[in-house]
């Protein structure tokens, strides 16, 4: 609040200022003079001169129309002229770095008084440290970029690079050796998939889908093939550039001709006459801008090649139902010369390279989905507690409580499944993960995105018209409902993943199993 001196008033004194030319209000024990502002109010002056409102307590009316953050904006905060004598403000939004006190607003392991076998003190330190960065630095940028559609602030990504958070988003491994992670919040040798889960879910709290993809989402899926299959010189250079935030990278697989059908790719790579270069031709669609890890059709199969932005590479923005800050693009490769040293993995053996990171990509998306569903549950619980209809809070209606029960159950089940899979990942080597977890992770991702769409639909019904309005009380729900289907497509469509999970289960059926 402003540093200027605020006076104290009794409610009787405030009640004397009850005319259009002298109009005060009380909101949460704070006194506001809205005499000059009433004509500027977006909802019109009539809201202020309604029966029984001038000079009276408008707390309930205000919170039925506005989010608390409105009072914290400078142009509205300066309308406060004092406080009520002997009373304290009791309402506030969650402050920077704080845990939510709303039931189910946090996963169980972060909730006071609850326990979990999966998390250690280092996970809590990391959660606390990254939450402050998300609240203080990333969230303001996310709101601004969702509004103007521009790329996330590169200085923030560089800041995360300095803290080695970009490297941590790639999971545990040799690439973390010798690094200081998040100012020492966790040691490289103890960093595990639960630490990465913490990162994914804290980023998921942003709830701004386009920004989250533009915020180095391409790195998480585009850099691992370079890290795991690139030549040492190439790997060292590219990882340094990307992890520091100097350059972007993305995975360019999907085409207008082939989405989930990787074998149907038509982008080609042919050797130059001297054998020193690949000549790449074709198109890719729904890709984020940057350097590209590209799946190409070669003579006897598929080959993955790192194509850096150069002559013959052209990108065009694709308009989608979420913001352009995601950088979704259509890419054209026109006789692009790429050194053969940029080949990732074996020639004609690129299918394995492409598939190698699918488990991790889908797991990351499930982690985020669980957290964003929780955001929506919290929004709905707050809304039904403060919104009144027919003279009673929305929470008094059984149909509303039924929707909330289903939303909570879905969110908690996704979180529990995510943690179970994460525990398996922590105790399996890479090969065992590939053999045993491809099916379960595919089913998890399918389930997470299906439940997400159900939760989005229920949330809109709870918020009503506000649930389809981009600003104000329902902005979080509106954004979620508008963008939730992206997760059901990216990383593999729901039906394809469900079939993958069942086919793996059928392959593993014991031959002697009978009813």
Buried (B, 14 or more C-beta within 10 A) or exposed (E): EEEEEBEEBEBEBBBEBBEEEEBBBBBBBBBBBBBEBBEEEEEEBEBBBEEEBBBBBBBEBBBBBBBBEBBEEEEBBBBBBBBBEEBEEEBEEBEEBEBBEBEBBBBBBBBEEEEBEBBBEBBBBBBBBBBBBBBEBBBEBBEBBBEEBBBBBEEBBEBBBEBBBBBBBBBBBEBBEEBEBBEEBBEBEEBBBBBBBBBBBBBBBBBBBBBBBBBBBBBBBBBBBBBBBBBEEBBEEBBEBBBBBEBBBBBBBBBEEBBBEBEEBEBBBBBEEEEEBBBBBBBBBBBBBBBBBBBBBBEEBBBBBBBBBEEBBBBEEBEBEBBBBBBBBBBBBEEBBBEBEBBBBEBEBBBEBBEBBBBBBBBBBBBBBBBBBBBBBBBBBBBBEBBBEEEEBBBEBEEBEEBBEBBBEBBBBBBEBBBEBBBBBBEBEEEEBBEBBBBBBBBBBBBBBBBBBBBBEBBBEBBBEBBEBEEEBBBBBBBBBBBBBBBBBBBBBBEBBBEBBEEBEEEEEEEEEEE
